[in-house]
């Protein structure tokens, strides 16, 4: 599965989820995840519906974070699960789309790959976007996970223009970014620059 540059939406930096998603889709990003922790279910559903329509217009994959019920309700392409979310082995039985799982070490990654279509590994570097983030695994920790599993690995956590090449050299199949785009003065241009770097390593 081709993943490339994987953008995770956020409302933490003053822009709305749909607004940010459209900016990165215009830049060429084709993997978008909706992540929201503080909103009512009804509001999340309304936003997810709009994101589903928007991503279809750009022939992009749309993933919902945590909530398999929401992913099913809006016909999302995928759902992304953390270690404490609904058990991924059960989700695999009830959801036909893409299943991604967050992992922090080789043991978690090897368990997850039995059920997941891809695993995310991180945080690679220190990140402020996720308040409950675990200790960074670093480039060496990322390399260990990439070597240990056969499923695509998406690196996440503190990745930006200054360190993305170092991450891509580990053999990952994708790079997930939040603040490097969402907290930029020009998210479309930031996404475009990151995408150009990713394409040099992973192709179109």
N, C-alpha and C positions, 0 to 999 in steps of 0.2 A: 504494500500500500504506500503510495506517494503521499507524504505529508508536507514537507517543506516548512515554510513559515506559518506558524499556528498562532493566531491572535486570540487572546482571552479578553472579553469585554469587561469593563468596570465602570462604575459611576463615581469612583473616588476622586477623580481629578477634574470634576466640573463639567464633563461632557456626558451625554446620555448614551446608553448602550447602542441604540439604533444609529445614532449620529456617528459614533466611533466605528461601528461595523461598516457603515457605508463608506467612510473614509478609507479604510483598509482594503475593502473590496475594490474600490476604484484604483487603488495602487497595484492590485493584482493578487492579493492574498486570497487563497481559496480554501482555507480551513479556519472556521470561526467558532469559538465556544462562548456560550452565554453563562456567566458566573455572577450570581447575586445572592447575598446572604441575609440582607436586612429588609427585604421587601415582602409585602403580603403575597400569598399564593395567587390571588386574583390579578394583581399587578404584574407579577412574574409571567403569568399566562399571557396577558395582553402583549407584553414586550416580546416574549418568545414567539408568538404568532407573527408579529411584524418582522422579526429577524428571520423566521422561516421563509416568509415571502421574499424578503430582500436577498437572502442567500441563494434562493432558487433563480432569481433574476440574473445572478452572476455565475450560475452553475458551480456554486461553492458548497462545501460540506458544512453542515450545521450541527453542533454538538451542544448538549445541555449538561451543565455541571451538576452532579449529585442526584438530581431528581429524575428518576426513570419514569415516574408518573407524568411529569411535564413533557419529557421527551416523547412519550407515547401520545400525549394529548395533541401535540403540535406536529406530529410526524417528523421529528428530528432525525437526522441521519445517524446520530450517535448519542451516547451518554458517557460522561466521564465520572469515575468514582474514586473517592479517597478510601483509605484503609478502614475508616470508621463509618463509611456509608453503608447503604443496603448491600448485602453480600453479593459480590460480583458473580459467584457461581450460580446464584438464584436469578440474577438479572439476565444471565445468558439464556436461561430457560424461558423467560417471558418477553425478551426484547430481541428483535431480529436484526437490529442495526449494529453499528460500530460500538464496541465497548472498549473504553480506555480506562486504565487504572494507574493511580499515583503510587509510586514506590520510592523508597529511600535507600534501599540496600539490595544486594544480590538475592538474599533469601526472599524478600517480598516480591522482587521482580520475577523470580522463578516460579513462585506460587501463582502470581497473577497471570503469567503468560499461558497457563493452561486454559484460561477462560477469555483473556483479553485479545483484542485485535492489535493493540499497541500498549506499551507501558510508558508512562512518563517517569523520568528520573530526576530527583532534585530534593531540595534546592541545590543547584550547582554552586551558586554564589549566594552571599547574604542578600536577602530581599526584605523590603519593607511592605510589599503589597499584601503578603499573607501574614497576618499577625501571629498565627499559631504555627508558623513554619518551623521545621526542625533544623538542626545544625547543618550547614552546608556540607555537601559530599565532595565538593571540589572536582577538578578534572580527573583525578585518579579514581575517585569513586564512580564517576560517570563511565570511565573506561571499563571498569570492572563489570558494571551492569550491561553495557553494550556487548562485552565479550561473553557474558553468561547466558544471554537469552537469544532466541532465534526470531522473536517478534520485533517489529519496528520499535525503536526507542526515541522518545521525544524528550529533549532536555528542557528543563524549566528552572527558573529562579535566578534573578539578578542578571539576566543576559541582555547585553546591549551592543552597540556598534563597536565598542572597544574590545570586547572579549568574544564576540560571536564566532570569529574564525577559529579560535582556540577550541571552542565547543564543537564546531563542525568537523574538525580534524579527528575527533574521537570515533567517527563512524556512525553518528546518530542519523536517524531518518527524518528528524524534524526538530525544530526549535520553537518553543512556546515563549511568547513575549507579552507582557502587559504594559508596565510603566514606560519602557523604552519607546513605545508608540503613544500610549494614552496620555502620558505626562509631557509630551513634546509640544512645542509651539505649533508645529505643522505635522499632525499625525499621518497624513497621506504621504508627505515627502519622507518622513522617517520610515514608514512602512516600505516605501519604494526602495530606499537605500539598503535596508536590511534584506529585502527580497533579492536584490541584485547580488549581495554577498552569498546568500543561501543558494541561489541558482548556480553560482560558480562551483559550488561543491556538490550539489545534489541534482543539478540539471533543472529543466523547466518542469 
